[in-house]
Amino acid sequence: MSTEEKSLHFIEQIIEENLTNGFPQNKLRFRFPPEPNGYLHIGHAKSICLNFGLGLKYNAPVNLRFDDTNPAKEEQEYVDAIKEDLQWLGFQWDKELYASDYFQQLYDWAIILINKGKAYVDSQSSEAMAEQKGTPSQAGVDSPYRNRSVEENLALFEGMKNGDFQEGTHVLRAKIDMASSNMLMRDPIMYRVLHKEHHRTGNDWCIYPMYDYTHGESDYLEQISHSICTLEFVMHRELYDWFLDQIYDESKVRPHQYEFARLNLNYTVMSKRKLLQLVQENFVSGWDDPRMPTISGLRRRGYTAASIRKFCDIIGVAKRENIIDYSLLEFCLRDDLNKTAPRVMAVLDPVKVVITNYPEGKEEWLDAENNQEDESAGFRKVPFSKEFYIEREDFLEVAPAKFFRLSIGNEVRLKNAYIIKGESVVKDADGTITEIHVTYDEDSRSGSGSEASKRKVAGTLHWVSIQHAVEAEVRLYDRLFIDEAPDSHKEKNFLDFINPNSLSIVKGFVEPSLETAVLGDKFQFQRLGYFNVDKDSTASKLVFNKTVGLKDAWEEKGKKETNSINNALKDINKYFKVSTREERNAIRNAIGETLAGISNYSLLQNSFKKNINNNKSSLLFANLILKYAPLKASDYDREDLQKLFTMSLRSESTFVRSRTVLNLYHLEYDSEFKNSFRDEILKLESNPPKNSSEREKEFIEQFLNKL
């Protein structure tokens, strides 16, 4: 096998095998089949890149087919947004099609199935049908309407179509096998009554076909050769094929379904229902809010189509589910913007700087490189004058040893300009610094070639001339969720993990070259990150969105918190080795401070679960997580708590037993739960272990008296 063949993903391998076995290449046809019930998100981008990528690779047409079979949730707004997203990503479909194009044909085929005795009208409630479906290990039960006559089924189905019945009174079911091991084959619903206006067909239809019936038949009508779905549709493939069997003509291409792993991205949610909830409950400003994982939200945030395509290419196409780190998506974006985004200067938390020895009224226009990664980007002119802004965090009156920015008595270079030295400050009545006074070295201008210009100083700062500064609204976006898996925790609402700092709005000042920036323009604000012009910008008010920082702050934070957990666990071992209570208290308090500062819910949960074992250090650490971590008692699984407390009360260590009794005494557990450990604690009271301390006995007495 050649190197190129080895690099093929499994769907490409299937296609290559089909072609080798005689399938005509001119018969290859693919499709992207979104349901217009919401905006596309980054997960859909993977499917888009896969299907349209195959079309480009094999010079085959790719249809855009909207699965518009549920008028209760679908809108023209979503159709338009999906088309815009596809074109922005750089793809063009062959035919724009709709499942509703096939409503008449699907209805006619349903009539054929009724006539063949392979479909019937069921008049039970949805609850009764669900109960009769059985379980994976228990066969289903036939509907009492399963053997209705063909004539009765045809009449009822006609009545359903004509709107004679209310919603929920009848459905059309395929007659397959109520004992099938695949529960989807247990007489699935083909049609339901819906008295809803459709965005394309209006009120022409009162019945609408189900996805499982519509999908394969639509593929067949369009002569799709490879119908590519995500893994959750593996069990649907048997039904897909059964419906095709009923209408397949051997002279035509028969579609085949193939499944790949969907994109699972941490620190976000991919459910359209949950994304809609975020919109409807005003956690975000809309589907295109820059914090949303929607393609329109990413576009508004400042993501590039190239970065999203690159991301989808890197993660590849696989058969096994896995979770992709959000940092990889941001890496692809930084990599692209680093090559293309012009460098400019902006100050977002300004403090005024005055050069005391700079001539009054003097103004200079200095050369600034637009992008050192792109030689063709050239240079621009930036104005310099006696007064300018720097970031407030770039100055300290008295600086620690490793502070490489401006301070009294120390020098820094201003980007593209001069070396300055801090001399004094002006403060207001509250002690806040309002002005920093500096001197400058006139011979140190960047690029002048003088000896002074070559002098090395500790740091370089960005700045904006006050006289020339352009005011701008800057929206500083961060991840929408603070947990890596916000919708995966039992009895927790994903909304509990909304990041309260996901958006802050500041007034900043930018260099005058940005005054003419327009919607979609992207820049690197030097030392701050990448930003783009938002759609809310006007001629009189610039609005920028922070797209992404220059570094991955979340990765750094994640590593720091993981290291903190690991170091705290190591410190637990010292707890058992020191000889005095004061030393133990100091260790415990230090660990407690560390745990209290960790916000990663999943990290704390995983650390808690991992340390429920018979090792005394682990048991004490898990108990300290309960005491100090910023989680509620209800955040922990009841069975895990039961196991931890039982094992801890039986521990060989008096310190573990004592901490456990204290946790039961102080933490907010219900009386029934606390009482479940009464017998275990009574044993410790009546027959204390040899190493039982006086404090342990005191804690036990307090606990039992409280019950």
WONOR-V177741 format. One line per field, one symbol per residue. psi: psi as a letter, one per 20 degrees, with the letter a starting at -180 (. if undefined). A space follows every 10 residues. Layout:
psi = ???
This chain:
psi = prhghhiprh hhgggggggh jjpphiippr qomqpljrqq ahhhhghghg ghhhgggjlq qpqoopmmjn ihiqqhghgg gggggghhij qprgporqhi hjggghghhh gghghikjqq ppjrrhgghg hihbrhipqr pqqijhkqqg gggggghghg hikiqrpihq qpqqneoijq hohiimmqph qqpomqpqig jckhqiqpqq ghggghhggg hilpgooprr hijgiihghg hghhhhippi irppqppqpr prpoprkrqi phghhhghgh jkhriahjpi iqjqhhgggh hjqqhhhggg ghgghaorip qrppphhhgh ghgghghhhh pqprpqpimq qpppohjppp iqpqoqppph oiiohihbrr ppqqahprqr phijppgoqr hkokaprpiq qrpppjcrpq ppgrqpqahi jpphqpprqq ohjjppjhir ghhipprhrp qrrppghiqp qqppooqaqh qiqimhkjpp kpphiijpoi kipqpqorpq qiiihjqrpi pqqoopihap qrpriiqrhi oppqpogqrh rnhhgggggg hghggghhhh hhhhhihriq hggghggghg gggghhjpio ghgggggggh jnrjphgggh ghhhghghql qrhiiqpghg gggghghhij qiphgggghg ggghghqmqq hggghijghg hhghghmqqh jprhhghggg ggghhh.
